[in-house]
Amino acid sequence: MRNVRLKLKQASAILGVPPKDLQNLVQLGVIRPARRNNVCWFDIGLLLKTKVAFYLKESLGSSSDLLAKFTEALPQNLGQGEMKDLKDICLCSRPLNATEAVEIKIPVRSLAQELESRLPLASAYKDLPKGRKRVGWKADFLRSVQKAAADLVDIPEEQMLKTLREYRSNRKKLPEITVVARAKKKTA
C-alpha cells in the first residue's frame, strides 16, 4: 500500500466520514495519530485502523472505551504490507467469568481496498487555515445554491419530504446481525 501522510480533514474524506466524527475518535482516545504542532497526521496504517474502528462502531454501536480496546488489539503493522498479504482479523472478547469468547470477524482486506480506491480524494480536500476563505467563495456558493434551486423546481414538495424521511429512516436502521453455527473442535 502507498506511503501517505494526511491531515484530519483529508483523512475524513478518504474514510467517508465527517471530520467531526473522526475528531471525536481522536479526542476519546480510540485512535492515536502522530501530532506535530497540534496537527494530527494519519498514515495508511492508522487510516486502516480508523476504518476498522468506524466499521465496528457502525456494526456494533460500541462505546468509545470498547472501540479503543479493540483498536489497541489490532496489529501495529496493519496496512504496512502488501494488499495481497492482508487477511481478515477475528477479535475475541470474553467477559471475566465466562469460558467462551465472542468472536468478531473484520474484513480487513476489503476495508483496505476501499481505502485504496478513495485515496485520490485527499487531493480534493485542501486543508485551508482556519478563518480564511478562498477568493470568490461567495460567488461560487451563490451559483451552487441557484443551480440546486433550479434543479428542484420540477420536484413536488411532497416528494422532497418523502425522500428526506426515507433518508433519515435509513440512517437510523440497526445493523444486520447474523447467527452462524460453528462446529466445536473435539479435544482428546
GROMACS elastic network, one bead per residue, 0.5 to 0.9 nm:
[ bonds ]
;  ai    aj funct       b0    kb
    1    44     6  0.75651   500
    1    79     6  0.69023   500
    1    80     6  0.66801   500
    1    81     6  0.66008   500
    1    82     6  0.57172   500
    1    83     6  0.63835   500
    1   112     6  0.87743   500
    1   116     6  0.75969   500
    2    44     6  0.70910   500
    2    80     6  0.84910   500
    2   116     6  0.82219   500
    3    43     6  0.69999   500
    3    44     6  0.65369   500
    3    80     6  0.84543   500
    4    42     6  0.77472   500
    4    43     6  0.53901   500
    4    44     6  0.60760   500
    5    11     6  0.89966   500
    5    41     6  0.60889   500
    5    42     6  0.54438   500
    5    44     6  0.75120   500
    6     9     6  0.80791   500
    6    10     6  0.58925   500
    6    11     6  0.58943   500
    6    40     6  0.82183   500
    6    41     6  0.54697   500
    6    42     6  0.50535   500
    6    43     6  0.65766   500
    6    44     6  0.88316   500
    6   122     6  0.76162   500
    7    10     6  0.54573   500
    7    11     6  0.60853   500
    7    12     6  0.86468   500
    7    39     6  0.71175   500
    7    40     6  0.59169   500
    7    41     6  0.50446   500
    7    42     6  0.62860   500
    7   127     6  0.75346   500
    8    11     6  0.50286   500
    8    12     6  0.60735   500
    8    13     6  0.86680   500
    8    19     6  0.67947   500
    8    22     6  0.74189   500
    8    23     6  0.74511   500
    8    39     6  0.79721   500
    8    40     6  0.61092   500
    8    41     6  0.68238   500
    8    42     6  0.72062   500
    8   127     6  0.87505   500
    9    12     6  0.51432   500
    9    13     6  0.64001   500
    9    14     6  0.88929   500
    9    18     6  0.83620   500
    9    19     6  0.56061   500
    9    22     6  0.86499   500
    9   122     6  0.85655   500
    9   125     6  0.70489   500
    9   126     6  0.81414   500
    9   127     6  0.67490   500
   10    13     6  0.51286   500
   10    14     6  0.64504   500
   10    15     6  0.87008   500
   10    19     6  0.85619   500
   10   121     6  0.76278   500
   10   123     6  0.77605   500
   10   124     6  0.82514   500
   10   125     6  0.55980   500
   10   126     6  0.72963   500
   10   127     6  0.73723   500
   11    14     6  0.51616   500
   11    15     6  0.61178   500
   11    16     6  0.84707   500
   11    17     6  0.88228   500
   11    19     6  0.81634   500
   11    22     6  0.83688   500
   11    41     6  0.87273   500
   11    42     6  0.68292   500
   11    43     6  0.89739   500
   11    47     6  0.71259   500
   11   119     6  0.88650   500
   11   122     6  0.70808   500
   12    16     6  0.58885   500
   12    17     6  0.52889   500
   12    18     6  0.60151   500
   12    19     6  0.52091   500
   12    20     6  0.86370   500
   12    21     6  0.83524   500
   12    22     6  0.63631   500
   12    23     6  0.89470   500
   12   122     6  0.89298   500
   13    16     6  0.50619   500
   13    17     6  0.64952   500
   13    18     6  0.74720   500
   13    19     6  0.77437   500
   13   118     6  0.82121   500
   13   119     6  0.87904   500
   13   121     6  0.64965   500
   13   122     6  0.66303   500
   13   124     6  0.87899   500
   13   125     6  0.71765   500
   14    17     6  0.79754   500
   14    47     6  0.85868   500
   14   115     6  0.65163   500
   14   116     6  0.87385   500
   14   117     6  0.87851   500
   14   118     6  0.52525   500
   14   119     6  0.58195   500
   14   120     6  0.80233   500
   14   121     6  0.60106   500
   14   122     6  0.63885   500
   15    18     6  0.87087   500
   15    22     6  0.89349   500
   15    47     6  0.75759   500
   15    48     6  0.89379   500
   15    50     6  0.81048   500
   15    51     6  0.64729   500
   15    54     6  0.88224   500
   15   114     6  0.87491   500
   15   115     6  0.67728   500
   15   118     6  0.76576   500
   15   119     6  0.89731   500
   16   118     6  0.85384   500
   17    20     6  0.82844   500
   17    21     6  0.66393   500
   17    22     6  0.70288   500
   17    54     6  0.87579   500
   18    21     6  0.54673   500
   18    22     6  0.67443   500
   18    23     6  0.88084   500
   19    22     6  0.51738   500
   19    23     6  0.60650   500
   19    24     6  0.85930   500
   20    24     6  0.60784   500
   20    25     6  0.87456   500
   21    24     6  0.50479   500
   21    25     6  0.64965   500
   21    26     6  0.88547   500
   22    25     6  0.52039   500
   22    26     6  0.64750   500
   22    27     6  0.87707   500
   22    50     6  0.82893   500
   22    54     6  0.89484   500
   23    26     6  0.50672   500
   23    27     6  0.61381   500
   23    28     6  0.85691   500
   24    27     6  0.50368   500
   24    28     6  0.60043   500
   24    29     6  0.85158   500
   24    30     6  0.86489   500
   25    28     6  0.52143   500
   25    29     6  0.62479   500
   25    30     6  0.51897   500
   25    31     6  0.61048   500
   25    32     6  0.86820   500
   25    50     6  0.84501   500
   25    53     6  0.87091   500
   25    64     6  0.75975   500
   25    68     6  0.87445   500
   26    29     6  0.52279   500
   26    30     6  0.60188   500
   26    31     6  0.52847   500
   26    32     6  0.61008   500
   26    33     6  0.74205   500
   26    40     6  0.87894   500
   27    30     6  0.77123   500
   27    31     6  0.83673   500
   27    32     6  0.87339   500
   28    31     6  0.79510   500
   28    64     6  0.65983   500
   28    65     6  0.81301   500
   28    68     6  0.82159   500
   29    32     6  0.62280   500
   29    64     6  0.79251   500
   29    65     6  0.83104   500
   29    68     6  0.64197   500
   30    50     6  0.84313   500
   30    53     6  0.77955   500
   30    64     6  0.63367   500
   30    65     6  0.73200   500
   30    66     6  0.85347   500
   30    67     6  0.59529   500
   30    69     6  0.76858   500
   30    70     6  0.86404   500
   30    71     6  0.68480   500
   30    72     6  0.82210   500
   31    46     6  0.77083   500
   31    49     6  0.76892   500
   31    50     6  0.66590   500
   31    53     6  0.82807   500
   31    67     6  0.88540   500
   31    68     6  0.68211   500
   31    71     6  0.71203   500
   31    72     6  0.83256   500
   32    35     6  0.87102   500
   32    40     6  0.86712   500
   32    46     6  0.81400   500
   33    40     6  0.56723   500
   33    41     6  0.57443   500
   33    42     6  0.58116   500
   33    43     6  0.82675   500
   33    46     6  0.69894   500
   34    39     6  0.82033   500
   34    40     6  0.57868   500
   34    41     6  0.53336   500
   34    42     6  0.70181   500
   34    43     6  0.88402   500
   35    38     6  0.58898   500
   35    39     6  0.53515   500
   35    41     6  0.60888   500
   36    39     6  0.53321   500
   36    40     6  0.67755   500
   36    41     6  0.75995   500
   37    40     6  0.85376   500
   42    45     6  0.80079   500
   42    46     6  0.58205   500
   42    47     6  0.62382   500
   43    46     6  0.54026   500
   43    47     6  0.61515   500
   43    48     6  0.87374   500
   44    48     6  0.61976   500
   44    49     6  0.86876   500
   44    78     6  0.86284   500
   44    79     6  0.61061   500
   44    80     6  0.73171   500
   44   115     6  0.87088   500
   45    48     6  0.51655   500
   45    49     6  0.63280   500
   45    50     6  0.86233   500
   45    76     6  0.80170   500
   45    77     6  0.68264   500
   45    78     6  0.53162   500
   45    80     6  0.60201   500
   46    50     6  0.60097   500
   46    51     6  0.84501   500
   46    78     6  0.79632   500
   46    79     6  0.79125   500
   47    50     6  0.50056   500
   47    51     6  0.60765   500
   47    52     6  0.86088   500
   47    79     6  0.83810   500
   47   112     6  0.89450   500
   47   115     6  0.79299   500
   48    52     6  0.62215   500
   48    53     6  0.86023   500
   48    78     6  0.71964   500
   48    79     6  0.63159   500
   48   108     6  0.80018   500
   48   111     6  0.73174   500
   48   112     6  0.62968   500
   48   115     6  0.74252   500
   49    52     6  0.50463   500
   49    53     6  0.61886   500
   49    54     6  0.87346   500
   49    71     6  0.64394   500
   49    74     6  0.74746   500
   49    78     6  0.73500   500
   49    79     6  0.83270   500
   50    54     6  0.62201   500
   50    55     6  0.84385   500
   50    71     6  0.79970   500
   51    54     6  0.51819   500
   51    55     6  0.60428   500
   51    56     6  0.86271   500
   51   111     6  0.69463   500
   51   112     6  0.83253   500
   51   115     6  0.80934   500
   52    56     6  0.61376   500
   52    57     6  0.84916   500
   52    71     6  0.77540   500
   52   106     6  0.74410   500
   52   107     6  0.86674   500
   52   108     6  0.73962   500
   52   111     6  0.74537   500
   53    56     6  0.51665   500
   53    57     6  0.60800   500
   53    58     6  0.85980   500
   53    67     6  0.62384   500
   53    68     6  0.81869   500
   53    70     6  0.77907   500
   53    71     6  0.65350   500
   54    58     6  0.59909   500
   54    59     6  0.84177   500
   54    67     6  0.88266   500
   55    58     6  0.52866   500
   55    59     6  0.60945   500
   55    60     6  0.82879   500
   55   106     6  0.82808   500
   55   111     6  0.87033   500
   56    59     6  0.51753   500
   56    60     6  0.55192   500
   56    61     6  0.70335   500
   56    62     6  0.69420   500
   56    67     6  0.74328   500
   56    70     6  0.88698   500
   56   106     6  0.82438   500
   57    60     6  0.53942   500
   57    62     6  0.52443   500
   57    63     6  0.77517   500
   57    64     6  0.86013   500
   57    67     6  0.73015   500
   58    61     6  0.55870   500
   58    62     6  0.81249   500
   58   174     6  0.86945   500
   58   175     6  0.71501   500
   59    62     6  0.82995   500
   59   174     6  0.79984   500
   59   175     6  0.52426   500
   59   176     6  0.75140   500
   59   177     6  0.84239   500
   60    63     6  0.89895   500
   60   174     6  0.89905   500
   60   175     6  0.72498   500
   61   174     6  0.89499   500
   61   175     6  0.86299   500
   62    65     6  0.81107   500
   62    66     6  0.61745   500
   62    67     6  0.62408   500
   63    66     6  0.54098   500
   63    67     6  0.62132   500
   63    68     6  0.86366   500
   64    68     6  0.60040   500
   64    69     6  0.86066   500
   65    68     6  0.51605   500
   65    69     6  0.63689   500
   65    70     6  0.87267   500
   66    69     6  0.50718   500
   66    70     6  0.61152   500
   66    71     6  0.86016   500
   67    70     6  0.50387   500
   67    71     6  0.61085   500
   67    72     6  0.84960   500
   68    71     6  0.52415   500
   68    72     6  0.61195   500
   68    73     6  0.86522   500
   69    72     6  0.50920   500
   69    73     6  0.62714   500
   69    74     6  0.89634   500
   70    73     6  0.51242   500
   70    74     6  0.66670   500
   70    91     6  0.75332   500
   71    74     6  0.52372   500
   71    75     6  0.85833   500
   72    75     6  0.78628   500
   72    76     6  0.83734   500
   73    76     6  0.85872   500
   73    91     6  0.80770   500
   74    77     6  0.86918   500
   74    78     6  0.73114   500
   74    89     6  0.84122   500
   74    91     6  0.84497   500
   75    78     6  0.54544   500
   76    79     6  0.88310   500
   76    80     6  0.89669   500
   77    80     6  0.54597   500
   77    81     6  0.76272   500
   78    81     6  0.74240   500
   78    86     6  0.82412   500
   79    82     6  0.76049   500
   79    83     6  0.78623   500
   79    86     6  0.77176   500
   79   112     6  0.74854   500
   80    83     6  0.89400   500
   81    84     6  0.84375   500
   81    85     6  0.66265   500
   81    86     6  0.74642   500
   82    85     6  0.53656   500
   82    86     6  0.69543   500
   83    86     6  0.55003   500
   83    87     6  0.88762   500
   83   109     6  0.68824   500
   83   112     6  0.74128   500
   83   113     6  0.76270   500
   84    87     6  0.80631   500
   84   109     6  0.79587   500
   85   109     6  0.85867   500
   86   108     6  0.67955   500
   86   109     6  0.54448   500
   86   112     6  0.84088   500
   87   107     6  0.75162   500
   87   108     6  0.62875   500
   87   109     6  0.59266   500
   88   105     6  0.68344   500
   88   106     6  0.56416   500
   88   108     6  0.50426   500
   88   109     6  0.64110   500
   88   110     6  0.87171   500
   89   104     6  0.81488   500
   89   105     6  0.57809   500
   89   106     6  0.51660   500
   89   107     6  0.67210   500
   89   108     6  0.65700   500
   90   103     6  0.62732   500
   90   104     6  0.53846   500
   90   106     6  0.60806   500
   90   107     6  0.88273   500
   91   102     6  0.80827   500
   91   103     6  0.55793   500
   91   104     6  0.50390   500
   91   105     6  0.63912   500
   91   106     6  0.76745   500
   92   101     6  0.57395   500
   92   102     6  0.54328   500
   92   104     6  0.63213   500
   92   105     6  0.88021   500
   93   100     6  0.88487   500
   93   101     6  0.53039   500
   93   102     6  0.52042   500
   93   103     6  0.65647   500
   93   104     6  0.82877   500
   94    97     6  0.81523   500
   94    98     6  0.63438   500
   94    99     6  0.73649   500
   94   100     6  0.65707   500
   94   102     6  0.61708   500
   94   103     6  0.88412   500
   95    98     6  0.54003   500
   95    99     6  0.81770   500
   95   100     6  0.85748   500
   95   101     6  0.75076   500
   95   102     6  0.88704   500
   96    99     6  0.84034   500
   98   101     6  0.73818   500
  106   109     6  0.88627   500
  106   111     6  0.87678   500
  107   110     6  0.57271   500
  107   111     6  0.63970   500
  107   112     6  0.87866   500
  108   111     6  0.50738   500
  108   112     6  0.60185   500
  108   113     6  0.85774   500
  109   112     6  0.50672   500
  109   113     6  0.61767   500
  109   114     6  0.86337   500
  110   113     6  0.50043   500
  110   114     6  0.61850   500
  110   115     6  0.86623   500
  111   114     6  0.50820   500
  111   115     6  0.63060   500
  111   116     6  0.86833   500
  112   115     6  0.50357   500
  112   116     6  0.61166   500
  112   117     6  0.86580   500
  113   116     6  0.50017   500
  113   117     6  0.62308   500
  113   118     6  0.86945   500
  114   117     6  0.52429   500
  114   118     6  0.63927   500
  114   119     6  0.88955   500
  115   118     6  0.51169   500
  115   119     6  0.62255   500
  116   119     6  0.53607   500
  116   120     6  0.83706   500
  117   120     6  0.73233   500
  117   121     6  0.89051   500
  118   121     6  0.57146   500
  118   122     6  0.79821   500
  119   122     6  0.58773   500
  119   123     6  0.83443   500
  120   123     6  0.60787   500
  120   124     6  0.76211   500
  121   124     6  0.52772   500
  121   125     6  0.68407   500
  122   125     6  0.54567   500
  122   126     6  0.76313   500
  123   126     6  0.65154   500
  125   128     6  0.89718   500
  127   130     6  0.89153   500
  128   131     6  0.85299   500
  128   132     6  0.70806   500
  128   133     6  0.79871   500
  128   134     6  0.84240   500
  129   132     6  0.60185   500
  129   133     6  0.85963   500
  130   133     6  0.83732   500
  133   136     6  0.84388   500
  133   137     6  0.67753   500
  134   137     6  0.57982   500
  135   138     6  0.82917   500
  136   139     6  0.55217   500
  136   140     6  0.63574   500
  136   141     6  0.86950   500
  137   140     6  0.51119   500
  137   141     6  0.60071   500
  137   142     6  0.85255   500
  138   141     6  0.50795   500
  138   142     6  0.60603   500
  138   143     6  0.85276   500
  139   142     6  0.50978   500
  139   143     6  0.60853   500
  139   144     6  0.85872   500
  140   143     6  0.51173   500
  140   144     6  0.61838   500
  140   145     6  0.86892   500
  141   144     6  0.51281   500
  141   145     6  0.62284   500
  141   146     6  0.86025   500
  142   145     6  0.51814   500
  142   146     6  0.61093   500
  142   147     6  0.85606   500
  143   146     6  0.51385   500
  143   147     6  0.60962   500
  143   148     6  0.85853   500
  144   147     6  0.51291   500
  144   148     6  0.61405   500
  144   149     6  0.85682   500
  145   148     6  0.50743   500
  145   149     6  0.60776   500
  145   150     6  0.85613   500
  146   149     6  0.50362   500
  146   150     6  0.61302   500
  146   151     6  0.86159   500
  147   150     6  0.50638   500
  147   151     6  0.62050   500
  147   152     6  0.87282   500
  148   151     6  0.50553   500
  148   152     6  0.62963   500
  148   153     6  0.89225   500
  149   152     6  0.51608   500
  149   153     6  0.64652   500
  150   153     6  0.54415   500
  150   154     6  0.82948   500
  151   154     6  0.70852   500
  151   155     6  0.81242   500
  152   155     6  0.53600   500
  152   156     6  0.82448   500
  152   160     6  0.88394   500
  153   156     6  0.78119   500
  155   158     6  0.84605   500
  155   159     6  0.67724   500
  155   160     6  0.70720   500
  156   159     6  0.54826   500
  156   160     6  0.66387   500
  156   161     6  0.89730   500
  157   160     6  0.50848   500
  157   161     6  0.62592   500
  157   162     6  0.85907   500
  158   161     6  0.51639   500
  158   162     6  0.61061   500
  158   163     6  0.86240   500
  159   163     6  0.61039   500
  159   164     6  0.85850   500
  160   163     6  0.51478   500
  160   164     6  0.62191   500
  160   165     6  0.86613   500
  161   164     6  0.50821   500
  161   165     6  0.61698   500
  161   166     6  0.86326   500
  162   165     6  0.51480   500
  162   166     6  0.62110   500
  162   167     6  0.86391   500
  163   166     6  0.51240   500
  163   167     6  0.61573   500
  163   168     6  0.86385   500
  164   167     6  0.51058   500
  164   168     6  0.61618   500
  164   169     6  0.85652   500
  165   168     6  0.51564   500
  165   169     6  0.60577   500
  165   170     6  0.85466   500
  166   169     6  0.51437   500
  166   170     6  0.61072   500
  166   171     6  0.86881   500
  167   170     6  0.52178   500
  167   171     6  0.64255   500
  167   172     6  0.89854   500
  168   171     6  0.51943   500
  168   172     6  0.65991   500
  169   172     6  0.51965   500
  169   173     6  0.65558   500
  170   173     6  0.53422   500
  170   174     6  0.89400   500
  171   174     6  0.85323   500
  173   176     6  0.89498   500
  174   177     6  0.88556   500
